Amino acid sequence: MDLDPPVLPPDLERLAVETAAELYSEMIPNLLLVSRRVHEWIERFKYRTITSDGDLSTCSFRVFQRALRSNTKPAPFFRDRVQHLFVRDLDDTQLGEILSVCTEIRSLVLFQSAGPGILAALGATRARRLNLDLKGLLQGMDPQSLHPMFTFVTHLDLFDSLHRGPHVAHLIDHLSLFPALTHLAFFQGNREATQVFSRCRKLEALIGFYTLLPDPRHLRSIDDLRFVTMNVSDDDYVVEWVIGTRGGWDFWARADAFIKKRIKGEIEPSWRCWIKEGDDI
């Protein structure tokens, strides 16, 4: 119960509290306890970014799942509040349960394999940024059925189980079905990178993830300024993703900055496609 009247005008007080929640997400649990009115103002921030690591997000996955299953909130509550979701180690039933409710997700990471059964749920989210392993989804599936799932995706990162076998070729053949795609990242070789650029006319950046940087002589054959090579460890990946959800300097942003420098002729030699110390990126 609120025992003391607000000291500041209500609009100014709310702005201050919401700004604190936006900039310092670790303060949200304590802010929720300040007063009833403050709780009402910032509860929507609590579930904005969810990961398995509560220290990195506005809400840990464990807390979110408990709230979702408690039935104390109507379905639209989570639909409108969960914007960024990082999932790992869930079965398809659990994942489908979450995606069926959180349909306004802007960025989604499935750091695990996922079966064809969740395709419809993925399509319903209309995520703009999607990071996932496509192996299970592409095997034995009509490519046309993938189209609704990728209608709104601008940034697509495909995990490395696509590195070998026919899955990469299958994906590249149908990249033109992704109408909004401007940024793509996955493990590939020179031939695949060249094919991607020929299929994706709107592509602004292609990131080639490598465990170790390939021989620079091989990379010179990729004659496109939009190609960037990077290495992001599994430990750093979730941190980078959270930074990106806040509009920060994640690997997508670094790639864009590097490509702009290449286009301006500020990277030497001109064929270098990786960021190094001194690039100020």
ROMI-493934 format. One line per 2 residues: number of its first residue (from 1); their letters; for each residue x, y, z of N, C-alpha, C. Coordinates in nm, 3 decimals, always signed. Layout:
<sites>
NUM = a = X:Y:Z:X:Y:Z:X:Y:Z  ...
</sites>
This chain:
<sites>
1 = md = +0.085:-0.119:+0.000:+0.000:+0.000:+0.000:+0.088:+0.124:+0.000  +0.049:+0.227:-0.073:+0.123:+0.352:-0.077:+0.084:+0.437:+0.044
3 = ld = +0.178:+0.459:+0.135:+0.149:+0.535:+0.256:+0.178:+0.683:+0.239  +0.276:+0.715:+0.154:+0.313:+0.855:+0.136:+0.274:+0.903:-0.002
5 = pp = +0.224:+1.025:-0.013:+0.191:+1.078:-0.146:+0.318:+1.104:-0.224  +0.309:+1.106:-0.357:+0.427:+1.132:-0.439:+0.485:+1.269:-0.408
7 = vl = +0.618:+1.279:-0.409:+0.686:+1.406:-0.389:+0.691:+1.483:-0.520  +0.715:+1.412:-0.630:+0.720:+1.472:-0.762:+0.583:+1.464:-0.829
9 = pp = +0.559:+1.546:-0.929:+0.436:+1.529:-1.008:+0.432:+1.387:-1.064  +0.316:+1.324:-1.069:+0.307:+1.183:-1.110:+0.374:+1.153:-1.244
11 = dl = +0.357:+1.240:-1.343:+0.417:+1.214:-1.474:+0.569:+1.213:-1.467  +0.624:+1.306:-1.390:+0.769:+1.315:-1.377:+0.823:+1.198:-1.295
13 = er = +0.751:+1.160:-1.191:+0.792:+1.046:-1.110:+0.792:+0.918:-1.194  +0.688:+0.900:-1.274:+0.681:+0.781:-1.358:+0.795:+0.778:-1.459
15 = la = +0.824:+0.894:-1.519:+0.933:+0.901:-1.616:+1.066:+0.862:-1.552  +1.090:+0.910:-1.430:+1.215:+0.879:-1.361:+1.226:+0.730:-1.331
17 = ve = +1.117:+0.672:-1.285:+1.118:+0.529:-1.250:+1.135:+0.443:-1.374  +1.064:+0.474:-1.481:+1.073:+0.395:-1.603:+1.211:+0.408:-1.667
19 = ta = +1.270:+0.528:-1.659:+1.405:+0.547:-1.712:+1.505:+0.464:-1.634  +1.489:+0.459:-1.502:+1.578:+0.376:-1.420:+1.566:+0.229:-1.457
21 = ae = +1.442:+0.185:-1.480:+1.420:+0.044:-1.517:+1.479:+0.013:-1.654  +1.471:+0.109:-1.745:+1.525:+0.090:-1.880:+1.677:+0.081:-1.878
23 = ly = +1.742:+0.170:-1.802:+1.887:+0.180:-1.803:+1.955:+0.081:-1.709  +1.886:+0.046:-1.601:+1.948:-0.039:-1.499:+1.852:-0.154:-1.466
25 = se = +1.848:-0.252:-1.556:+1.751:-0.360:-1.540:+1.770:-0.439:-1.412  +1.894:-0.439:-1.357:+1.917:-0.511:-1.232:+1.843:-0.449:-1.114
27 = mi = +1.793:-0.326:-1.132:+1.719:-0.259:-1.026:+1.571:-0.296:-1.025  +1.523:-0.361:-1.128:+1.380:-0.386:-1.141:+1.321:-0.462:-1.022
29 = pn = +1.383:-0.572:-0.973:+1.324:-0.642:-0.857:+1.303:-0.551:-0.736  +1.397:-0.461:-0.710:+1.382:-0.371:-0.597:+1.280:-0.261:-0.625
31 = ll = +1.278:-0.212:-0.749:+1.180:-0.109:-0.784:+1.037:-0.159:-0.771  +1.017:-0.287:-0.801:+0.882:-0.344:-0.791:+0.827:-0.341:-0.648
33 = lv = +0.916:-0.328:-0.551:+0.876:-0.329:-0.410:+0.856:-0.189:-0.352  +0.882:-0.086:-0.431:+0.877:+0.050:-0.378:+0.735:+0.089:-0.338
35 = sr = +0.641:+0.068:-0.427:+0.502:+0.106:-0.400:+0.412:+0.040:-0.503  +0.285:+0.045:-0.479:+0.190:-0.016:-0.572:+0.194:+0.053:-0.708
37 = rv = +0.199:+0.187:-0.705:+0.197:+0.260:-0.832:+0.324:+0.234:-0.912  +0.439:+0.226:-0.846:+0.564:+0.197:-0.915:+0.559:+0.056:-0.973
39 = he = +0.504:-0.037:-0.898:+0.490:-0.175:-0.946:+0.410:-0.179:-1.075  +0.301:-0.105:-1.079:+0.215:-0.102:-1.197:+0.287:-0.040:-1.317
41 = wi = +0.372:+0.059:-1.290:+0.441:+0.126:-1.399:+0.547:+0.039:-1.465  +0.622:-0.036:-1.386:+0.741:-0.103:-1.441:+0.729:-0.255:-1.451
43 = er = +0.616:-0.312:-1.411:+0.605:-0.457:-1.425:+0.621:-0.499:-1.571  +0.583:-0.413:-1.661:+0.596:-0.446:-1.804:+0.742:-0.459:-1.846
45 = fk = +0.834:-0.396:-1.771:+0.976:-0.408:-1.803:+1.035:-0.540:-1.752  +0.972:-0.599:-1.651:+1.030:-0.717:-1.586:+1.048:-0.832:-1.684
47 = yr = +0.954:-0.854:-1.773:+0.957:-0.969:-1.862:+1.007:-0.935:-2.002  +1.067:-0.819:-2.019:+1.106:-0.775:-2.152:+1.214:-0.865:-2.213
49 = ti = +1.319:-0.895:-2.137:+1.430:-0.975:-2.187:+1.451:-1.094:-2.096  +1.437:-1.215:-2.150:+1.441:-1.336:-2.067:+1.551:-1.429:-2.118
51 = ts = +1.638:-1.470:-2.027:+1.742:-1.568:-2.057:+1.749:-1.666:-1.940  +1.830:-1.769:-1.956:+1.851:-1.864:-1.847:+1.939:-1.805:-1.737
53 = dg = +2.005:-1.695:-1.767:+2.091:-1.626:-1.671:+2.023:-1.497:-1.628  +1.969:-1.497:-1.506:+1.895:-1.380:-1.459:+1.980:-1.256:-1.443
55 = dl = +2.113:-1.273:-1.428:+2.201:-1.158:-1.412:+2.214:-1.078:-1.541  +2.184:-1.140:-1.654:+2.199:-1.073:-1.783:+2.069:-1.014:-1.834
57 = st = +1.957:-1.052:-1.776:+1.828:-1.016:-1.833:+1.741:-0.946:-1.731  +1.626:-0.900:-1.776:+1.532:-0.838:-1.684:+1.457:-0.942:-1.603
59 = cs = +1.463:-1.068:-1.646:+1.394:-1.175:-1.576:+1.459:-1.308:-1.614  +1.485:-1.393:-1.515:+1.540:-1.525:-1.547:+1.432:-1.613:-1.607
61 = fr = +1.474:-1.713:-1.683:+1.378:-1.802:-1.745:+1.297:-1.878:-1.640  +1.361:-1.914:-1.530:+1.293:-1.989:-1.424:+1.177:-1.907:-1.366
63 = vf = +1.203:-1.779:-1.339:+1.098:-1.692:-1.284:+0.987:-1.672:-1.386  +1.024:-1.652:-1.511:+0.924:-1.633:-1.616:+0.835:-1.756:-1.632
65 = qr = +0.896:-1.874:-1.636:+0.818:-1.996:-1.655:+0.723:-2.020:-1.538  +0.767:-1.989:-1.419:+0.680:-2.004:-1.303:+0.561:-1.909:-1.311
67 = al = +0.585:-1.785:-1.352:+0.476:-1.689:-1.367:+0.380:-1.730:-1.477  +0.434:-1.783:-1.587:+0.351:-1.824:-1.700:+0.257:-1.936:-1.661
69 = rs = +0.306:-2.029:-1.580:+0.226:-2.145:-1.541:+0.135:-2.120:-1.421  +0.151:-2.005:-1.358:+0.070:-1.977:-1.239:-0.073:-1.939:-1.273
71 = nt = -0.095:-1.898:-1.399:-0.228:-1.854:-1.445:-0.281:-1.734:-1.368  -0.190:-1.654:-1.312:-0.232:-1.533:-1.241:-0.241:-1.412:-1.334
73 = kp = -0.187:-1.429:-1.456:-0.191:-1.321:-1.554:-0.265:-1.369:-1.678  -0.343:-1.283:-1.740:-0.408:-1.322:-1.866:-0.304:-1.337:-1.977
75 = ap = -0.335:-1.414:-2.078:-0.241:-1.440:-2.187:-0.188:-1.312:-2.252  -0.273:-1.209:-2.274:-0.221:-1.086:-2.337:-0.112:-1.018:-2.256
77 = ff = -0.106:-1.045:-2.126:-0.003:-0.983:-2.043:+0.136:-1.020:-2.094  +0.162:-1.148:-2.115:+0.292:-1.192:-2.162:+0.309:-1.165:-2.311
79 = rd = +0.203:-1.171:-2.386:+0.211:-1.143:-2.530:+0.266:-1.003:-2.553  +0.224:-0.906:-2.474:+0.263:-0.767:-2.495:+0.393:-0.728:-2.426
81 = rv = +0.443:-0.813:-2.335:+0.559:-0.775:-2.255:+0.688:-0.848:-2.289  +0.679:-0.973:-2.329:+0.800:-1.049:-2.362:+0.845:-1.011:-2.503
83 = qh = +0.957:-0.941:-2.511:+1.006:-0.893:-2.640:+1.132:-0.965:-2.688  +1.213:-1.014:-2.593:+1.339:-1.078:-2.629:+1.353:-1.206:-2.547
85 = lf = +1.373:-1.318:-2.616:+1.373:-1.448:-2.549:+1.491:-1.533:-2.596  +1.569:-1.582:-2.498:+1.684:-1.668:-2.525:+1.655:-1.803:-2.459
87 = vr = +1.639:-1.908:-2.540:+1.595:-2.038:-2.491:+1.703:-2.142:-2.512  +1.722:-2.229:-2.414:+1.810:-2.344:-2.430:+1.757:-2.459:-2.342
89 = dl = +1.781:-2.582:-2.390:+1.751:-2.704:-2.314:+1.603:-2.720:-2.280  +1.515:-2.690:-2.376:+1.372:-2.715:-2.359:+1.327:-2.819:-2.461
91 = dd = +1.228:-2.900:-2.424:+1.172:-2.989:-2.525:+1.069:-2.912:-2.607  +1.026:-2.971:-2.718:+0.936:-2.899:-2.810:+0.802:-2.865:-2.746
93 = tq = +0.757:-2.946:-2.652:+0.630:-2.918:-2.585:+0.640:-2.791:-2.502  +0.747:-2.779:-2.424:+0.768:-2.659:-2.343:+0.786:-2.537:-2.431
95 = lg = +0.864:-2.553:-2.538:+0.890:-2.442:-2.628:+0.763:-2.396:-2.698  +0.683:-2.491:-2.743:+0.557:-2.456:-2.808:+0.463:-2.383:-2.715
97 = ei = +0.462:-2.424:-2.587:+0.378:-2.357:-2.487:+0.414:-2.210:-2.474  +0.543:-2.182:-2.471:+0.590:-2.045:-2.454:+0.562:-1.962:-2.579
99 = ls = +0.596:-2.015:-2.696:+0.581:-1.938:-2.819:+0.435:-1.912:-2.854  +0.346:-2.000:-2.810:+0.204:-1.979:-2.837:+0.148:-1.860:-2.760
101 = vc = +0.214:-1.824:-2.651:+0.170:-1.711:-2.567:+0.247:-1.585:-2.603  +0.377:-1.596:-2.623:+0.463:-1.479:-2.645:+0.474:-1.450:-2.794
103 = te = +0.368:-1.399:-2.851:+0.361:-1.381:-2.996:+0.411:-1.246:-3.046  +0.454:-1.158:-2.953:+0.505:-1.027:-2.994:+0.656:-1.018:-2.974
105 = ir = +0.723:-1.133:-2.974:+0.868:-1.135:-2.957:+0.937:-1.065:-3.074  +1.032:-0.978:-3.042:+1.108:-0.908:-3.146:+1.234:-0.984:-3.184
107 = sl = +1.300:-1.043:-3.084:+1.421:-1.120:-3.111:+1.416:-1.250:-3.032  +1.453:-1.358:-3.099:+1.440:-1.492:-3.041:+1.563:-1.574:-3.073
109 = vl = +1.619:-1.635:-2.968:+1.731:-1.727:-2.984:+1.688:-1.864:-2.934  +1.699:-1.964:-3.022:+1.679:-2.103:-2.982:+1.816:-2.168:-2.982
111 = fq = +1.882:-2.167:-2.867:+2.017:-2.219:-2.855:+2.011:-2.369:-2.833  +1.945:-2.437:-2.923:+1.921:-2.580:-2.914:+1.860:-2.625:-3.046
113 = sa = +1.850:-2.755:-3.066:+1.781:-2.805:-3.184:+1.630:-2.794:-3.162  +1.557:-2.778:-3.270:+1.412:-2.764:-3.262:+1.349:-2.842:-3.376
115 = gp = +1.243:-2.916:-3.346:+1.178:-2.999:-3.445:+1.074:-2.926:-3.527  +1.026:-2.988:-3.634:+0.926:-2.926:-3.722:+0.797:-2.890:-3.651
117 = gi = +0.769:-2.953:-3.537:+0.644:-2.929:-3.468:+0.626:-2.788:-3.417  +0.736:-2.712:-3.404:+0.722:-2.576:-3.353:+0.722:-2.471:-3.464
119 = la = +0.720:-2.515:-3.588:+0.725:-2.421:-3.701:+0.611:-2.320:-3.697  +0.488:-2.368:-3.675:+0.374:-2.277:-3.673:+0.388:-2.174:-3.562
121 = al = +0.436:-2.218:-3.444:+0.454:-2.125:-3.333:+0.559:-2.021:-3.364  +0.666:-2.061:-3.432:+0.769:-1.965:-3.471:+0.712:-1.861:-3.567
123 = ga = +0.632:-1.906:-3.662:+0.571:-1.813:-3.756:+0.480:-1.713:-3.688  +0.412:-1.756:-3.582:+0.319:-1.668:-3.513:+0.389:-1.557:-3.436
125 = tr = +0.518:-1.576:-3.402:+0.588:-1.474:-3.324:+0.621:-1.351:-3.407  +0.641:-1.368:-3.536:+0.678:-1.259:-3.626:+0.805:-1.188:-3.579
127 = ar = +0.902:-1.266:-3.530:+1.027:-1.209:-3.481:+1.103:-1.141:-3.594  +1.171:-1.031:-3.560:+1.255:-0.960:-3.657:+1.397:-1.015:-3.656
129 = rl = +1.442:-1.055:-3.539:+1.577:-1.112:-3.527:+1.563:-1.255:-3.476  +1.622:-1.348:-3.550:+1.603:-1.490:-3.521:+1.738:-1.560:-3.526
131 = nl = +1.768:-1.633:-3.420:+1.892:-1.709:-3.410:+1.854:-1.853:-3.378  +1.886:-1.946:-3.467:+1.843:-2.083:-3.443:+1.922:-2.183:-3.526
133 = dl = +1.902:-2.310:-3.492:+1.957:-2.422:-3.566:+1.845:-2.474:-3.658  +1.866:-2.463:-3.787:+1.760:-2.497:-3.882:+1.758:-2.644:-3.925
135 = kg = +1.852:-2.722:-3.879:+1.864:-2.857:-3.932:+1.734:-2.936:-3.921  +1.675:-2.934:-3.802:+1.552:-3.011:-3.782:+1.434:-2.957:-3.859
137 = ll = +1.436:-2.825:-3.887:+1.323:-2.764:-3.957:+1.330:-2.786:-4.108  +1.451:-2.793:-4.162:+1.467:-2.801:-4.306:+1.458:-2.943:-4.361
139 = qg = +1.489:-3.041:-4.279:+1.490:-3.178:-4.328:+1.348:-3.224:-4.364  +1.332:-3.262:-4.487:+1.204:-3.319:-4.530:+1.088:-3.223:-4.528
141 = md = +1.114:-3.093:-4.542:+1.007:-2.995:-4.531:+0.992:-2.917:-4.661  +0.869:-2.886:-4.697:+0.842:-2.805:-4.815:+0.895:-2.664:-4.791
143 = pq = +0.990:-2.616:-4.870:+1.045:-2.482:-4.847:+0.940:-2.372:-4.844  +0.834:-2.388:-4.923:+0.730:-2.286:-4.925:+0.665:-2.269:-4.787
145 = sl = +0.663:-2.375:-4.707:+0.601:-2.367:-4.576:+0.684:-2.284:-4.478  +0.811:-2.259:-4.513:+0.897:-2.177:-4.428:+0.868:-2.028:-4.444
147 = hp = +0.806:-1.992:-4.554:+0.791:-1.851:-4.587:+0.722:-1.770:-4.477  +0.608:-1.812:-4.422:+0.545:-1.732:-4.316:+0.635:-1.710:-4.197
149 = mf = +0.717:-1.808:-4.166:+0.805:-1.799:-4.052:+0.909:-1.689:-4.068  +0.953:-1.663:-4.192:+1.060:-1.568:-4.215:+1.012:-1.437:-4.277
151 = tf = +0.883:-1.415:-4.283:+0.830:-1.296:-4.348:+0.886:-1.168:-4.290  +0.904:-1.164:-4.157:+0.944:-1.040:-4.091:+1.091:-1.039:-4.048
153 = vt = +1.162:-1.148:-4.069:+1.298:-1.159:-4.019:+1.394:-1.072:-4.100  +1.464:-0.982:-4.030:+1.566:-0.899:-4.094:+1.707:-0.951:-4.063
155 = hl = +1.726:-1.007:-3.942:+1.856:-1.057:-3.899:+1.843:-1.205:-3.865  +1.917:-1.288:-3.937:+1.906:-1.433:-3.920:+2.045:-1.492:-3.895
157 = dl = +2.059:-1.559:-3.780:+2.184:-1.626:-3.747:+2.157:-1.775:-3.734  +2.225:-1.854:-3.816:+2.204:-1.998:-3.819:+2.321:-2.069:-3.754
159 = fd = +2.291:-2.150:-3.654:+2.397:-2.217:-3.579:+2.464:-2.325:-3.661  +2.579:-2.372:-3.613:+2.675:-2.442:-3.696:+2.642:-2.587:-3.730
161 = sl = +2.531:-2.642:-3.690:+2.500:-2.778:-3.735:+2.468:-2.779:-3.885  +2.452:-2.660:-3.943:+2.431:-2.650:-4.089:+2.562:-2.644:-4.165
163 = hr = +2.671:-2.652:-4.092:+2.801:-2.635:-4.155:+2.829:-2.743:-4.259  +2.784:-2.864:-4.235:+2.813:-2.976:-4.325:+2.685:-3.033:-4.384
165 = gp = +2.700:-3.108:-4.491:+2.586:-3.181:-4.545:+2.502:-3.097:-4.639  +2.386:-3.151:-4.677:+2.302:-3.086:-4.779:+2.219:-2.970:-4.725
167 = hv = +2.220:-2.948:-4.594:+2.131:-2.848:-4.537:+2.166:-2.706:-4.582  +2.296:-2.677:-4.592:+2.337:-2.544:-4.636:+2.287:-2.517:-4.778
169 = ah = +2.310:-2.613:-4.867:+2.266:-2.595:-5.006:+2.114:-2.579:-5.013  +2.042:-2.656:-4.932:+1.897:-2.649:-4.929:+1.851:-2.510:-4.885
171 = li = +1.918:-2.456:-4.784:+1.883:-2.324:-4.734:+1.913:-2.217:-4.839  +2.032:-2.219:-4.895:+2.073:-2.115:-4.990:+1.979:-2.110:-5.110
173 = dh = +1.933:-2.226:-5.154:+1.843:-2.231:-5.269:+1.714:-2.153:-5.245  +1.678:-2.132:-5.117:+1.547:-2.072:-5.088:+1.558:-1.942:-5.007
175 = ls = +1.676:-1.883:-5.005:+1.691:-1.758:-4.931:+1.606:-1.645:-4.990  +1.575:-1.655:-5.117:+1.492:-1.552:-5.179:+1.351:-1.549:-5.121
177 = lf = +1.312:-1.654:-5.047:+1.180:-1.657:-4.984:+1.172:-1.567:-4.861  +1.287:-1.514:-4.818:+1.290:-1.432:-4.696:+1.289:-1.285:-4.738
179 = pa = +1.174:-1.224:-4.753:+1.164:-1.094:-4.820:+1.226:-0.977:-4.744  +1.237:-0.987:-4.611:+1.287:-0.875:-4.532:+1.433:-0.891:-4.492
181 = lt = +1.496:-1.001:-4.529:+1.629:-1.035:-4.480:+1.736:-0.936:-4.529  +1.804:-0.873:-4.433:+1.914:-0.781:-4.465:+2.046:-0.826:-4.403
183 = hl = +2.041:-0.909:-4.298:+2.162:-0.953:-4.229:+2.156:-1.104:-4.207  +2.264:-1.171:-4.244:+2.270:-1.317:-4.231:+2.405:-1.358:-4.174
185 = af = +2.403:-1.456:-4.085:+2.527:-1.508:-4.028:+2.518:-1.659:-4.018  +2.624:-1.728:-4.063:+2.635:-1.872:-4.042:+2.773:-1.920:-4.085
187 = fq = +2.807:-2.041:-4.044:+2.933:-2.102:-4.083:+2.923:-2.145:-4.229  +3.017:-2.104:-4.310:+3.015:-2.143:-4.450:+3.153:-2.123:-4.512
189 = gn = +3.166:-2.165:-4.637:+3.289:-2.145:-4.711:+3.271:-2.038:-4.817  +3.374:-2.021:-4.898:+3.371:-1.915:-5.000:+3.259:-1.934:-5.101
191 = re = +3.243:-2.058:-5.146:+3.142:-2.085:-5.248:+3.003:-2.051:-5.197  +2.972:-2.092:-5.074:+2.841:-2.064:-5.018:+2.818:-1.913:-5.001
193 = at = +2.921:-1.841:-4.959:+2.906:-1.697:-4.941:+2.873:-1.629:-5.073  +2.940:-1.668:-5.178:+2.913:-1.610:-5.309:+2.770:-1.641:-5.355
195 = qv = +2.724:-1.762:-5.329:+2.587:-1.799:-5.367:+2.483:-1.720:-5.287  +2.513:-1.695:-5.160:+2.419:-1.619:-5.077:+2.399:-1.480:-5.136
197 = fs = +2.506:-1.412:-5.174:+2.493:-1.278:-5.229:+2.414:-1.278:-5.360  +2.424:-1.383:-5.437:+2.350:-1.388:-5.562:+2.201:-1.411:-5.539
199 = rc = +2.166:-1.474:-5.425:+2.025:-1.501:-5.396:+1.959:-1.385:-5.322  +2.035:-1.318:-5.236:+1.977:-1.216:-5.147:+2.014:-1.076:-5.194
201 = rk = +1.931:-1.018:-5.276:+1.961:-0.887:-5.334:+1.958:-0.776:-5.230  +1.880:-0.795:-5.122:+1.868:-0.690:-5.021:+1.971:-0.704:-4.909
203 = le = +2.055:-0.806:-4.918:+2.147:-0.833:-4.808:+2.247:-0.718:-4.790  +2.258:-0.672:-4.665:+2.351:-0.564:-4.630:+2.476:-0.616:-4.562
205 = al = +2.466:-0.734:-4.500:+2.581:-0.791:-4.430:+2.569:-0.942:-4.424  +2.681:-1.009:-4.453:+2.691:-1.153:-4.435:+2.811:-1.179:-4.344
207 = ig = +2.784:-1.238:-4.228:+2.889:-1.269:-4.131:+2.924:-1.416:-4.142  +3.050:-1.444:-4.165:+3.098:-1.581:-4.164:+3.161:-1.610:-4.029
209 = fy = +3.096:-1.691:-3.948:+3.150:-1.727:-3.817:+3.250:-1.841:-3.833  +3.365:-1.826:-3.773:+3.469:-1.928:-3.779:+3.527:-1.950:-3.639
211 = tl = +3.560:-2.075:-3.608:+3.629:-2.102:-3.483:+3.769:-2.043:-3.487  +3.837:-2.059:-3.601:+3.966:-1.999:-3.626:+3.959:-1.926:-3.760
213 = lp = +4.023:-1.812:-3.768:+4.021:-1.735:-3.892:+4.087:-1.814:-4.005  +4.019:-1.832:-4.117:+4.078:-1.906:-4.230:+4.200:-1.833:-4.288
215 = dp = +4.269:-1.901:-4.373:+4.382:-1.843:-4.443:+4.334:-1.720:-4.521  +4.391:-1.601:-4.495:+4.347:-1.479:-4.565:+4.350:-1.491:-4.716
217 = rh = +4.438:-1.576:-4.770:+4.444:-1.592:-4.915:+4.316:-1.652:-4.969  +4.250:-1.737:-4.889:+4.124:-1.797:-4.932:+4.010:-1.695:-4.923
219 = lr = +4.015:-1.609:-4.823:+3.908:-1.512:-4.805:+3.907:-1.406:-4.915  +4.019:-1.385:-4.981:+4.027:-1.282:-5.085:+3.938:-1.315:-5.204
221 = si = +3.899:-1.441:-5.216:+3.815:-1.479:-5.330:+3.669:-1.437:-5.311  +3.633:-1.392:-5.191:+3.497:-1.344:-5.167:+3.497:-1.195:-5.198
223 = dd = +3.463:-1.163:-5.318:+3.476:-1.026:-5.368:+3.347:-0.948:-5.342  +3.322:-0.919:-5.216:+3.203:-0.841:-5.180:+3.230:-0.769:-5.049
225 = lr = +3.210:-0.639:-5.048:+3.240:-0.557:-4.931:+3.148:-0.586:-4.814  +3.039:-0.656:-4.840:+2.942:-0.684:-4.733:+2.977:-0.809:-4.653
227 = fv = +3.086:-0.874:-4.683:+3.124:-0.997:-4.614:+3.221:-0.965:-4.500  +3.190:-1.021:-4.380:+3.272:-1.000:-4.260:+3.291:-1.134:-4.191
229 = tm = +3.413:-1.162:-4.146:+3.436:-1.282:-4.067:+3.452:-1.245:-3.920  +3.402:-1.334:-3.833:+3.406:-1.310:-3.689:+3.416:-1.441:-3.614
231 = nv = +3.451:-1.430:-3.488:+3.447:-1.543:-3.397:+3.388:-1.496:-3.266  +3.271:-1.549:-3.230:+3.206:-1.517:-3.102:+3.190:-1.648:-3.026
233 = sd = +3.250:-1.658:-2.910:+3.244:-1.782:-2.832:+3.104:-1.803:-2.776  +3.075:-1.927:-2.738:+2.945:-1.958:-2.679:+2.921:-1.877:-2.552
235 = dd = +3.027:-1.857:-2.474:+3.014:-1.781:-2.349:+2.979:-1.635:-2.376  +3.035:-1.580:-2.483:+3.010:-1.439:-2.514:+2.880:-1.418:-2.591
237 = yv = +2.828:-1.525:-2.648:+2.714:-1.511:-2.739:+2.592:-1.451:-2.669  +2.556:-1.507:-2.554:+2.437:-1.457:-2.484:+2.459:-1.314:-2.436
239 = ve = +2.582:-1.280:-2.398:+2.611:-1.143:-2.355:+2.592:-1.047:-2.473  +2.645:-1.087:-2.589:+2.630:-1.004:-2.709:+2.483:-0.986:-2.745
241 = wv = +2.408:-1.095:-2.733:+2.267:-1.088:-2.769:+2.192:-0.991:-2.677  +2.218:-0.999:-2.547:+2.151:-0.908:-2.453:+2.189:-0.764:-2.483
243 = ig = +2.316:-0.739:-2.512:+2.360:-0.604:-2.549:+2.282:-0.556:-2.672  +2.263:-0.645:-2.768:+2.189:-0.607:-2.888:+2.043:-0.574:-2.861
245 = tr = +1.981:-0.644:-2.767:+1.841:-0.614:-2.735:+1.825:-0.475:-2.676  +1.933:-0.422:-2.623:+1.930:-0.287:-2.564:+1.980:-0.181:-2.661
247 = gg = +1.998:-0.222:-2.787:+2.046:-0.128:-2.887:+2.195:-0.104:-2.880  +2.269:-0.196:-2.815:+2.412:-0.178:-2.796:+2.496:-0.235:-2.908
249 = wd = +2.625:-0.244:-2.882:+2.727:-0.277:-2.981:+2.746:-0.428:-2.987  +2.654:-0.499:-3.052:+2.666:-0.644:-3.067:+2.738:-0.676:-3.198
251 = fw = +2.747:-0.806:-3.232:+2.823:-0.840:-3.353:+2.757:-0.788:-3.480  +2.624:-0.774:-3.481:+2.559:-0.716:-3.598:+2.602:-0.570:-3.617
253 = ar = +2.603:-0.496:-3.507:+2.639:-0.354:-3.514:+2.785:-0.337:-3.555  +2.873:-0.423:-3.503:+3.014:-0.415:-3.541:+3.033:-0.445:-3.689
255 = ad = +2.959:-0.544:-3.738:+2.968:-0.577:-3.881:+2.923:-0.460:-3.967  +2.814:-0.396:-3.930:+2.765:-0.281:-4.007:+2.868:-0.169:-4.009
257 = af = +2.930:-0.143:-3.893:+3.030:-0.036:-3.884:+3.152:-0.068:-3.970  +3.193:-0.195:-3.969:+3.309:-0.236:-4.047:+3.281:-0.225:-4.197
259 = ik = +3.163:-0.268:-4.237:+3.126:-0.261:-4.379:+3.122:-0.116:-4.428  +3.071:-0.026:-4.346:+3.070:+0.116:-4.384:+3.211:+0.167:-4.406
261 = kr = +3.304:+0.124:-4.319:+3.443:+0.165:-4.336:+3.503:+0.107:-4.464  +3.468:-0.017:-4.497:+3.519:-0.077:-4.620:+3.468:-0.001:-4.742
263 = ik = +3.341:+0.033:-4.739:+3.282:+0.105:-4.852:+3.348:+0.241:-4.871  +3.386:+0.305:-4.760:+3.452:+0.436:-4.766:+3.601:+0.425:-4.800
265 = ge = +3.651:+0.303:-4.809:+3.793:+0.284:-4.839:+3.884:+0.305:-4.721  +3.830:+0.291:-4.599:+3.908:+0.316:-4.478:+3.973:+0.190:-4.421
267 = ie = +3.950:+0.075:-4.483:+4.008:-0.051:-4.437:+4.119:-0.092:-4.533  +4.235:-0.123:-4.477:+4.349:-0.165:-4.559:+4.403:-0.299:-4.508
269 = ps = +4.443:-0.388:-4.603:+4.417:-0.376:-4.748:+4.268:-0.386:-4.777  +4.227:-0.345:-4.892:+4.085:-0.333:-4.924:+4.011:-0.466:-4.918
271 = wr = +4.083:-0.579:-4.935:+4.018:-0.709:-4.934:+4.003:-0.767:-4.792  +4.060:-0.700:-4.691:+4.049:-0.753:-4.554:+3.904:-0.753:-4.509
273 = cw = +3.857:-0.869:-4.460:+3.716:-0.882:-4.421:+3.700:-0.916:-4.273  +3.797:-0.886:-4.191:+3.785:-0.907:-4.047:+3.829:-0.782:-3.973
275 = ik = +3.769:-0.763:-3.857:+3.798:-0.646:-3.775:+3.924:-0.672:-3.694  +4.010:-0.571:-3.688:+4.129:-0.587:-3.605:+4.152:-0.459:-3.525
277 = eg = +4.242:-0.468:-3.430:+4.274:-0.354:-3.346:+4.321:-0.239:-3.432  +4.268:-0.122:-3.403:+4.301:-0.004:-3.483:+4.190:+0.038:-3.575
279 = dd = +4.089:-0.047:-3.593:+3.974:-0.011:-3.676:+3.876:+0.078:-3.603  +3.894:+0.091:-3.471:+3.803:+0.173:-3.388:+3.660:+0.123:-3.398
281 = i = +3.643:-0.006:-3.392:+3.510:-0.068:-3.397:+3.493:-0.157:-3.275
</sites>
